[in-house]
């Protein structure tokens, strides 16, 4: 009898097969995404459900190949045969007005942006959920002090969150905060946004707004819509960068609830500590200093990070199949 392929390779062959329908290949891609997530989580615990000789490096390589097939074959097929995937910047004025109202009514109330600075510690990151890491710049707040006597600097913010250039470059101007050495400066701070509450991966434009009434449906990625409206979530700050990421954590069957655990004080609960992170997917193009910052705060190493083109969560692409079957 022929030898049976290991499950991850069997699923990947289905994803690759041009003889199968797009729906079947996308379903296989979703199954492969779930399987690889479990591989990363269980390889760290030496679970017996993983095929023999299947290593973390094998899982990373297969994940990267699956993303390549998705980018170069599956998504273009979906675009040609089933739906027009359109960018927000390509919408007409009427379409953008509808999308703005949709975002304000259906998406904005579900989002909770979080600042990360000395006053707001790094939060617990839920596993297998999609996040945005947002870089922000604010002007007019004290971020670094300069001692005019000895020429030294001291940071009011956590290391790595301040960004100051010399006074000769015109970025720093004298402050009037009551201290002779405290100056105004630009500073970079970070924000986090969890997208899990927004369930739909697609936003479909009404047919009444299509320029060609008989055209295939026009859809937008949920992630790209939220990215477009990100400035409305961080009022008073300039958004300078937006990057997707998702984390995978060590399987801990006996762990207390992910959301909260007893504090020892009757009637009071405290947030659960971050579970050990075993792998991070980040969007291609994330600067190296942000990658390092994220790894440090999640207490892992850069070796546990994969840079991938979006969409990062290939385990939720069943909605693409549903979109196709409704045509």
Secondary structure as UniProt FT lines:
FT   HELIX           7..16
FT   TURN            18..19
FT   HELIX           22..43
FT   TURN            44..46
FT   TURN            48..49
FT   TURN            52..53
FT   HELIX           56..69
FT   HELIX           70..74
FT   HELIX           75..81
FT   STRAND          84..85
FT   HELIX           88..90
FT   HELIX           93..102
FT   HELIX           103..107
FT   HELIX           108..110
FT   STRAND          114..117
FT   TURN            118..119
FT   TURN            127..128
FT   STRAND          131..146
FT   TURN            148..150
FT   STRAND          153..155
FT   TURN            159..160
FT   HELIX           167..169
FT   STRAND          173..174
FT   TURN            180..181
FT   STRAND          182..194
FT   TURN            196..197
FT   STRAND          202..204
FT   HELIX           207..209
FT   TURN            213..214
FT   STRAND          218..221
FT   HELIX           222..228
FT   HELIX           230..233
FT   TURN            235..236
FT   STRAND          238..249
FT   TURN            253..254
FT   STRAND          260..262
FT   TURN            266..267
FT   STRAND          269..271
FT   STRAND          277..283
FT   TURN            284..285
FT   HELIX           288..297
FT   TURN            298..299
FT   HELIX           302..304
FT   STRAND          305..308
FT   HELIX           314..316
FT   HELIX           318..325
//
